[in-house]
Amino acid sequence: MTHRETSAQPDRADWQLAQEYLHRARYADPARLAELFTDEEIARATAYLAAQHPDTDRLTAIEARLKAVPSGWRQRDGDTGVIEDSEGRPVAVLGTSGAEHLPLGEFLAAAPADTEWLTHQLRQAWAQLDRLRDRIDDAGSLMHIHHVATAIDYVPGSRETQ
């Protein structure tokens, strides 16, 4: 099947293209879609819609790796180049630096706690975004959903296709 080579609306942003593609895909057969969109446009729309879904599997894998990390990482007193766990066992050695300020050591020492905080924040943000998307999809005619959907680059109804 050959799709059109040029777009009827080449300046459409991916969000606009995905919105139009999803709308048309609900009512048109594949042959009609091929007349309306180029291969590149279909790929862009599909990629945009796929990117809207959070990668929960990857986040779960990160959280699982984090659980295996011993707690209480810190820079060793008197040698900030050594990162140790709460029992004083070396976790990483950046070289000896004495008591000199070592930003990489600070970063590594804080990595497990920071990662735990970030994963928690990301799960909360995804949950809030899902609630907002649900409200957009369930709003009916009482709300001008286009205005709200554009604020978060959401294509209304796109989660129904999962």
C-alpha atoms as an extended CHARMM CRD file, in Angstrom:
* protein
*
       162  EXT
         1         1  MET       CA              0.0000000000        0.0000000000        0.0000000000  PROA      1               0.0000000000
         2         2  THR       CA              1.4200000000        3.3640000000       -0.9810000000  PROA      2               0.0000000000
         3         3  HSD       CA              0.5740000000        6.3620000000        1.1300000000  PROA      3               0.0000000000
         4         4  ARG       CA              0.5870000000        9.9430000000       -0.0460000000  PROA      4               0.0000000000
         5         5  GLU       CA              4.0510000000       11.4430000000       -0.2000000000  PROA      5               0.0000000000
         6         6  THR       CA              3.1950000000       14.9500000000        0.9790000000  PROA      6               0.0000000000
         7         7  SER       CA              0.9680000000       16.0300000000        3.7980000000  PROA      7               0.0000000000
         8         8  ALA       CA             -2.1390000000       18.1130000000        3.2790000000  PROA      8               0.0000000000
         9         9  GLN       CA             -1.1660000000       19.9330000000        6.4670000000  PROA      9               0.0000000000
        10        10  PRO       CA              2.6450000000       19.7060000000        6.7860000000  PROA      10              0.0000000000
        11        11  ASP       CA              2.8910000000       22.1390000000        9.6990000000  PROA      11              0.0000000000
        12        12  ARG       CA              0.8570000000       20.0310000000       12.1300000000  PROA      12              0.0000000000
        13        13  ALA       CA              2.5130000000       19.3850000000       15.4650000000  PROA      13              0.0000000000
        14        14  ASP       CA              2.6970000000       15.7520000000       16.5900000000  PROA      14              0.0000000000
        15        15  TRP       CA             -0.0930000000       16.3930000000       19.1120000000  PROA      15              0.0000000000
        16        16  GLN       CA             -2.3840000000       17.7660000000       16.3970000000  PROA      16              0.0000000000
        17        17  LEU       CA             -1.4750000000       14.9600000000       14.0320000000  PROA      17              0.0000000000
        18        18  ALA       CA             -2.1350000000       12.2830000000       16.6790000000  PROA      18              0.0000000000
        19        19  GLN       CA             -5.4670000000       13.8640000000       17.5530000000  PROA      19              0.0000000000
        20        20  GLU       CA             -6.5830000000       13.9300000000       13.9140000000  PROA      20              0.0000000000
        21        21  TYR       CA             -5.2680000000       10.4160000000       13.2330000000  PROA      21              0.0000000000
        22        22  LEU       CA             -7.0290000000        8.9400000000       16.2760000000  PROA      22              0.0000000000
        23        23  HSD       CA            -10.2720000000       10.6820000000       15.3540000000  PROA      23              0.0000000000
        24        24  ARG       CA            -10.1250000000        9.4220000000       11.7650000000  PROA      24              0.0000000000
        25        25  ALA       CA             -9.0220000000        5.8970000000       12.7920000000  PROA      25              0.0000000000
        26        26  ARG       CA            -12.2530000000        5.4620000000       14.7570000000  PROA      26              0.0000000000
        27        27  TYR       CA            -14.3620000000        5.8860000000       11.6290000000  PROA      27              0.0000000000
        28        28  ALA       CA            -12.1880000000        5.1280000000        8.6040000000  PROA      28              0.0000000000
        29        29  ASP       CA            -10.8890000000        1.8550000000        7.2620000000  PROA      29              0.0000000000
        30        30  PRO       CA             -7.1330000000        1.3780000000        6.6610000000  PROA      30              0.0000000000
        31        31  ALA       CA             -7.4230000000        2.2350000000        2.9630000000  PROA      31              0.0000000000
        32        32  ARG       CA             -9.0590000000        5.5740000000        3.7630000000  PROA      32              0.0000000000
        33        33  LEU       CA             -6.4210000000        6.2990000000        6.4170000000  PROA      33              0.0000000000
        34        34  ALA       CA             -3.7560000000        5.6670000000        3.7690000000  PROA      34              0.0000000000
        35        35  GLU       CA             -5.3710000000        8.3570000000        1.6250000000  PROA      35              0.0000000000
        36        36  LEU       CA             -5.4770000000       10.8410000000        4.4890000000  PROA      36              0.0000000000
        37        37  PHE       CA             -2.0230000000       10.3340000000        6.0410000000  PROA      37              0.0000000000
        38        38  THR       CA              1.4830000000        9.6380000000        4.7800000000  PROA      38              0.0000000000
        39        39  ASP       CA              3.5520000000        6.7730000000        6.2150000000  PROA      39              0.0000000000
        40        40  GLU       CA              5.6160000000        9.3320000000        8.1070000000  PROA      40              0.0000000000
        41        41  GLU       CA              2.4920000000       10.9600000000        9.5640000000  PROA      41              0.0000000000
        42        42  ILE       CA              1.1400000000        7.6080000000       10.7110000000  PROA      42              0.0000000000
        43        43  ALA       CA              4.5090000000        6.7890000000       12.3030000000  PROA      43              0.0000000000
        44        44  ARG       CA              4.6200000000       10.1890000000       14.0380000000  PROA      44              0.0000000000
        45        45  ALA       CA              1.0560000000        9.8960000000       15.3320000000  PROA      45              0.0000000000
        46        46  THR       CA              1.5700000000        6.3260000000       16.5190000000  PROA      46              0.0000000000
        47        47  ALA       CA              4.8590000000        7.1990000000       18.2410000000  PROA      47              0.0000000000
        48        48  TYR       CA              3.2740000000       10.2220000000       19.9250000000  PROA      48              0.0000000000
        49        49  LEU       CA              0.3630000000        8.1690000000       21.2340000000  PROA      49              0.0000000000
        50        50  ALA       CA              2.7030000000        5.4130000000       22.4490000000  PROA      50              0.0000000000
        51        51  ALA       CA              4.8800000000        7.9450000000       24.2860000000  PROA      51              0.0000000000
        52        52  GLN       CA              1.8330000000        9.0030000000       26.3310000000  PROA      52              0.0000000000
        53        53  HSD       CA              1.8870000000        5.6830000000       28.1690000000  PROA      53              0.0000000000
        54        54  PRO       CA              4.2360000000        5.6240000000       31.1670000000  PROA      54              0.0000000000
        55        55  ASP       CA              6.9260000000        2.9380000000       31.1690000000  PROA      55              0.0000000000
        56        56  THR       CA              5.8040000000        1.3570000000       34.4390000000  PROA      56              0.0000000000
        57        57  ASP       CA              7.8310000000       -1.7900000000       33.7570000000  PROA      57              0.0000000000
        58        58  ARG       CA             11.0600000000        0.1920000000       33.6760000000  PROA      58              0.0000000000
        59        59  LEU       CA             10.1580000000        2.1090000000       36.8130000000  PROA      59              0.0000000000
        60        60  THR       CA              9.3100000000       -1.1480000000       38.5910000000  PROA      60              0.0000000000
        61        61  ALA       CA             12.7030000000       -2.5620000000       37.5360000000  PROA      61              0.0000000000
        62        62  ILE       CA             14.4670000000        0.5410000000       38.9000000000  PROA      62              0.0000000000
        63        63  GLU       CA             12.5850000000        0.1890000000       42.1870000000  PROA      63              0.0000000000
        64        64  ALA       CA             13.5420000000       -3.5110000000       42.3900000000  PROA      64              0.0000000000
        65        65  ARG       CA             17.2310000000       -2.6790000000       41.8830000000  PROA      65              0.0000000000
        66        66  LEU       CA             16.9340000000        0.0350000000       44.5070000000  PROA      66              0.0000000000
        67        67  LYS       CA             15.5770000000       -2.4290000000       47.0790000000  PROA      67              0.0000000000
        68        68  ALA       CA             18.7470000000       -4.5150000000       46.6640000000  PROA      68              0.0000000000
        69        69  VAL       CA             20.9730000000       -1.5440000000       47.5700000000  PROA      69              0.0000000000
        70        70  PRO       CA             22.1490000000       -1.3820000000       51.1870000000  PROA      70              0.0000000000
        71        71  SER       CA             20.7370000000        1.6370000000       52.9930000000  PROA      71              0.0000000000
        72        72  GLY       CA             22.4430000000        4.5890000000       54.5870000000  PROA      72              0.0000000000
        73        73  TRP       CA             25.0060000000        5.5300000000       51.9500000000  PROA      73              0.0000000000
        74        74  ARG       CA             27.3170000000        8.3270000000       53.0480000000  PROA      74              0.0000000000
        75        75  GLN       CA             30.7240000000        9.7640000000       52.3800000000  PROA      75              0.0000000000
        76        76  ARG       CA             33.3320000000        8.3670000000       54.7690000000  PROA      76              0.0000000000
        77        77  ASP       CA             34.4160000000       10.7890000000       57.4880000000  PROA      77              0.0000000000
        78        78  GLY       CA             37.9010000000       12.0150000000       56.6740000000  PROA      78              0.0000000000
        79        79  ASP       CA             37.8750000000       10.5170000000       53.1430000000  PROA      79              0.0000000000
        80        80  THR       CA             35.0410000000       11.8380000000       50.9840000000  PROA      80              0.0000000000
        81        81  GLY       CA             36.2420000000        9.7260000000       48.0510000000  PROA      81              0.0000000000
        82        82  VAL       CA             34.9090000000        6.5800000000       49.7320000000  PROA      82              0.0000000000
        83        83  ILE       CA             31.1540000000        5.9780000000       49.7410000000  PROA      83              0.0000000000
        84        84  GLU       CA             30.0860000000        3.5280000000       52.4070000000  PROA      84              0.0000000000
        85        85  ASP       CA             26.8670000000        1.9440000000       53.6020000000  PROA      85              0.0000000000
        86        86  SER       CA             25.4060000000        2.3630000000       57.0820000000  PROA      86              0.0000000000
        87        87  GLU       CA             27.7220000000       -0.3320000000       58.4440000000  PROA      87              0.0000000000
        88        88  GLY       CA             30.8840000000        1.3170000000       57.1040000000  PROA      88              0.0000000000
        89        89  ARG       CA             31.4300000000       -1.0960000000       54.2060000000  PROA      89              0.0000000000
        90        90  PRO       CA             32.7640000000        0.6230000000       51.0530000000  PROA      90              0.0000000000
        91        91  VAL       CA             30.2090000000        0.8050000000       48.2680000000  PROA      91              0.0000000000
        92        92  ALA       CA             32.2570000000        2.9190000000       45.8450000000  PROA      92              0.0000000000
        93        93  VAL       CA             35.7850000000        4.2460000000       45.8810000000  PROA      93              0.0000000000
        94        94  LEU       CA             36.5010000000        7.3710000000       43.8880000000  PROA      94              0.0000000000
        95        95  GLY       CA             40.0820000000        7.5760000000       45.0820000000  PROA      95              0.0000000000
        96        96  THR       CA             41.3080000000        9.0810000000       48.2650000000  PROA      96              0.0000000000
        97        97  SER       CA             40.5830000000       12.7310000000       48.6530000000  PROA      97              0.0000000000
        98        98  GLY       CA             40.8600000000       13.3200000000       52.3590000000  PROA      98              0.0000000000
        99        99  ALA       CA             38.3160000000       15.7540000000       53.6830000000  PROA      99              0.0000000000
       100       100  GLU       CA             38.2990000000       17.7800000000       50.4350000000  PROA      100             0.0000000000
       101       101  HSD       CA             34.8500000000       18.6630000000       49.0450000000  PROA      101             0.0000000000
       102       102  LEU       CA             33.9550000000       16.0400000000       46.4180000000  PROA      102             0.0000000000
       103       103  PRO       CA             30.6910000000       16.7650000000       44.5670000000  PROA      103             0.0000000000
       104       104  LEU       CA             30.6420000000       13.3800000000       42.7980000000  PROA      104             0.0000000000
       105       105  GLY       CA             30.9350000000       11.6820000000       46.1780000000  PROA      105             0.0000000000
       106       106  GLU       CA             28.0000000000       13.7180000000       47.4960000000  PROA      106             0.0000000000
       107       107  PHE       CA             25.9830000000       12.7760000000       44.4410000000  PROA      107             0.0000000000
       108       108  LEU       CA             26.7440000000        9.0600000000       44.7700000000  PROA      108             0.0000000000
       109       109  ALA       CA             26.1200000000        9.0200000000       48.5010000000  PROA      109             0.0000000000
       110       110  ALA       CA             22.6990000000       10.5870000000       47.9650000000  PROA      110             0.0000000000
       111       111  ALA       CA             21.8070000000        8.4550000000       44.8920000000  PROA      111             0.0000000000
       112       112  PRO       CA             19.7660000000        5.7220000000       46.6350000000  PROA      112             0.0000000000
       113       113  ALA       CA             17.7060000000        8.1660000000       48.7210000000  PROA      113             0.0000000000
       114       114  ASP       CA             17.2850000000       10.5330000000       45.7580000000  PROA      114             0.0000000000
       115       115  THR       CA             16.2420000000        7.6640000000       43.4740000000  PROA      115             0.0000000000
       116       116  GLU       CA             13.6800000000        6.4700000000       45.9990000000  PROA      116             0.0000000000
       117       117  TRP       CA             12.2570000000        9.9850000000       46.2940000000  PROA      117             0.0000000000
       118       118  LEU       CA             12.1980000000       10.4650000000       42.5060000000  PROA      118             0.0000000000
       119       119  THR       CA             10.4410000000        7.1510000000       41.8300000000  PROA      119             0.0000000000
       120       120  HSD       CA              7.8260000000        8.0070000000       44.4400000000  PROA      120             0.0000000000
       121       121  GLN       CA              7.3070000000       11.4710000000       42.9180000000  PROA      121             0.0000000000
       122       122  LEU       CA              7.0380000000        9.9950000000       39.4180000000  PROA      122             0.0000000000
       123       123  ARG       CA              4.4230000000        7.4410000000       40.4710000000  PROA      123             0.0000000000
       124       124  GLN       CA              2.4220000000       10.2270000000       42.1390000000  PROA      124             0.0000000000
       125       125  ALA       CA              2.6830000000       12.4300000000       39.0290000000  PROA      125             0.0000000000
       126       126  TRP       CA              1.5900000000        9.5760000000       36.7540000000  PROA      126             0.0000000000
       127       127  ALA       CA             -1.3980000000        8.8800000000       39.0130000000  PROA      127             0.0000000000
       128       128  GLN       CA             -2.3940000000       12.5550000000       38.9740000000  PROA      128             0.0000000000
       129       129  LEU       CA             -2.0150000000       12.6990000000       35.2010000000  PROA      129             0.0000000000
       130       130  ASP       CA             -4.1810000000        9.5830000000       34.8350000000  PROA      130             0.0000000000
       131       131  ARG       CA             -6.8830000000       11.1790000000       37.0060000000  PROA      131             0.0000000000
       132       132  LEU       CA             -6.7610000000       14.3380000000       34.8790000000  PROA      132             0.0000000000
       133       133  ARG       CA             -6.9430000000       12.3210000000       31.6520000000  PROA      133             0.0000000000
       134       134  ASP       CA             -9.9090000000       10.3690000000       33.0560000000  PROA      134             0.0000000000
       135       135  ARG       CA            -11.6900000000       13.6120000000       33.8420000000  PROA      135             0.0000000000
       136       136  ILE       CA            -11.0300000000       14.9120000000       30.3390000000  PROA      136             0.0000000000
       137       137  ASP       CA            -12.3210000000       11.6840000000       28.7910000000  PROA      137             0.0000000000
       138       138  ASP       CA            -15.3930000000       11.6190000000       31.0740000000  PROA      138             0.0000000000
       139       139  ALA       CA            -16.1860000000       15.3520000000       30.9320000000  PROA      139             0.0000000000
       140       140  GLY       CA            -18.9190000000       15.1420000000       28.3340000000  PROA      140             0.0000000000
       141       141  SER       CA            -20.2870000000       18.4040000000       27.0550000000  PROA      141             0.0000000000
       142       142  LEU       CA            -19.9520000000       20.3280000000       30.3190000000  PROA      142             0.0000000000
       143       143  MET       CA            -16.3100000000       21.1390000000       29.7070000000  PROA      143             0.0000000000
       144       144  HSD       CA            -14.3680000000       22.4510000000       26.7600000000  PROA      144             0.0000000000
       145       145  ILE       CA            -11.8840000000       19.5800000000       26.8520000000  PROA      145             0.0000000000
       146       146  HSD       CA             -9.7130000000       20.8210000000       23.9930000000  PROA      146             0.0000000000
       147       147  HSD       CA             -8.4320000000       23.7110000000       26.0980000000  PROA      147             0.0000000000
       148       148  VAL       CA             -7.5290000000       21.4710000000       29.0410000000  PROA      148             0.0000000000
       149       149  ALA       CA             -6.1460000000       18.6610000000       26.8760000000  PROA      149             0.0000000000
       150       150  THR       CA             -3.7780000000       21.0310000000       25.0890000000  PROA      150             0.0000000000
       151       151  ALA       CA             -2.3510000000       22.1260000000       28.4440000000  PROA      151             0.0000000000
       152       152  ILE       CA             -0.9850000000       18.6120000000       29.0000000000  PROA      152             0.0000000000
       153       153  ASP       CA             -0.5920000000       17.5930000000       25.3200000000  PROA      153             0.0000000000
       154       154  TYR       CA             -3.1750000000       14.8610000000       25.7680000000  PROA      154             0.0000000000
       155       155  VAL       CA             -5.1590000000       13.4010000000       22.8920000000  PROA      155             0.0000000000
       156       156  PRO       CA             -8.6450000000       12.8680000000       24.3310000000  PROA      156             0.0000000000
       157       157  GLY       CA             -9.7360000000        9.2670000000       24.1710000000  PROA      157             0.0000000000
       158       158  SER       CA             -6.3000000000        7.9260000000       23.3250000000  PROA      158             0.0000000000
       159       159  ARG       CA             -6.1290000000        5.7630000000       26.4620000000  PROA      159             0.0000000000
       160       160  GLU       CA             -9.1280000000        3.7900000000       25.1700000000  PROA      160             0.0000000000
       161       161  THR       CA             -6.8540000000        2.3150000000       22.5010000000  PROA      161             0.0000000000
       162       162  GLN       CA             -4.4600000000        0.6550000000       24.9720000000  PROA      162             0.0000000000
